[in-house]
Amino acid sequence: MGETLAWLLTTLVSAGVFAAVVFGLGAAVGASGAVGGGGAAFAVALLVLPLHRRVQAAVGRVVDRERYVHAARIQQFVRDVRDGTAAPEDVETVLRDTLDDPGLTLWLKLPGSTADGYVDPSGTAVAAPPDGGRIPLRSGPAEVGLVVLGRTSARRQRRARELVALAALPIEVSRLRLELRAALEDARTSRARLVQAATEERRRLERDLHDGAQQQIVAAGMRLRSVQRRLESGSPEHRELDAAVEALEASIAELRSLAHGLRPSRLDDGLPAALASLVADSPVPVRLSVADVPLPEVLATTLYFVVAEAYANALKHAAAGELTVEVAHTGDALTVLVADDGVGGAHGPMTSVRDRVTSVGGEFAIESPDGVGTTVKAVIPHADRGGR
Amino acid sequence: MRIVVADDSVLFREGLVRLLTEVGHTVVAAVGDADQLPAAVAESAPDLVVIDVRMPPTMTDDGAKAAGELRRAHPGLPMLLLSQHVETRHSVALVAEGGFGYLLKDRVLRVDDFLDALTRVAAGGSALDPQVVGALLAPARRDTALSRLTDRERDVLALVAEGHSNAGVATRLHLGERTVETHMRAILQKLDIPETADHHRRVLAAVTYLLLARPAG
């Protein structure tokens, strides 16, 4: 009704303008009807659309006030989203309030989901939507979601359709943000899986080296010793076998240090013992304090390598007089801190350690002001469930 | 002497059995996992048991755990634990009780030292791997009473902690036995360990001191 009224008014005003121009021009220059008609048509053509918009708004304000107010609310919300003062995910609430339909729900479809796989605006998967009162949301040919009305009537359907169209931007942004969040979560879990797998693989390799290769070399050495016993002590053959066994011993030492690089075997004694043995040869005093809590392998090795790298850096670059190494367990997080009183001025980004820490959901930071020393800190979530 | 060997690696076990047999010992039982060990010991009543730390069933520290259980079931039964790498949680603490040794596996290649260690352990003494002793005496620990020791005294303490007798220390450091004895008295005094004439007990006291003075862990 408002629409009809608006067109009627536009037509009337346009006719008025046409008449005024024809009449006005004719009076002013005494021109022929053809010139006046052409000019009038041109003027009306220029005016008609903007005029119609204004007329329509004005009419809407008066005749269909409710619809005008609803549209304004949605438009204001869209502006707020654009300005960053409102979250696009609130669109569902805004539609509910505006349409006075608390049962209204927004269902979004993420890429790669099944035909009936919808999520709510918080990203939680939801059951198949009810059939009635659906307003499909499209982006190009693809269906990107649904608005399902709680209260349905032909008029409400029409109104909702208009408002949903106005709210297309925040709806699409919510959907994209969900997609992004899901993709990030995917990346995070797959990284955690990779780290877990790598940790297990390292442990397996370490065991293979110790229990396989190393034992076989020792066994071979024992055979050589057995042969050697039958030889005269001091003979060239006897000395030759001494040298051979010594070479085997060197191989074993090498394997042991290789296995240590894969996974420090002192971790079998727990993190405190492993770290104590790490810093045992330090040329500067180390204040070491390590909470003795049972840890999953992946966390124990992560903490170990954080300390090992920060410690090596401190010895190499910091010219420190003293080091502090602390591993504390407070509430639901492990905090590891390696601090020196050296020259400061950071020693590089420690990318691999940072990656290890973030892959187990932790945070990593280096503070290294010039002349004040360096503090490397990592905080890793870990709820102690007790037991071992 | 009569020896029980427990090690899951067939190659190593056979090598060790051959070595022990060749030097005149009798291997009365050789088992491949920790679960079989108590029965083997109960049946054969050996003079000494040699046990691998990492064995089936769990391939973690079953051997060390079995050693702890044997110690309770047969107090005074001498035991030598062998490990592929230095780890101390279950093993080193037992050294302080005497009749116990803990060595890296490849020490068997130093046949004379190894047999020497076996003999010491069987006689109620101790044997601690030089690598473990090295860690216990590491420079980072110099803030304790250990810092008051001279370099020579540290050398003596290291060998004593490995389980060597005064005579053994003297030979290795090319010193007279009396000199070693003098160093030993100075060490005990500096570490505030009560004087005793019994060598075993002095060794155990020194090892206990090193273990207790360990930094966290």
Interface residues (C-beta under 8 A of the other chain):
Chain A: R207 H210 D211 Q214 Q215 Q216 I217 V218 A219 G221 M222 R223 R225 S226 R229 V245 L248 E249 I252 R256 A259 H260 S265 R266 D268 D269 G270 L271 P272 A273 A274 L275 A276 S277 V279 A280 D281 S282 P283 P285 V286 L288 S289 V290 D292
Chain B: S9 L11 F12 E14 G15 L16 R18 L19 E22 R54 M59 T60 D61 Q84 H85 V86 E87 T88 R89 K105 D106 V108 L109 V111 A135 A138 P139 A140 R141 D143 R214 P215 A216 G217
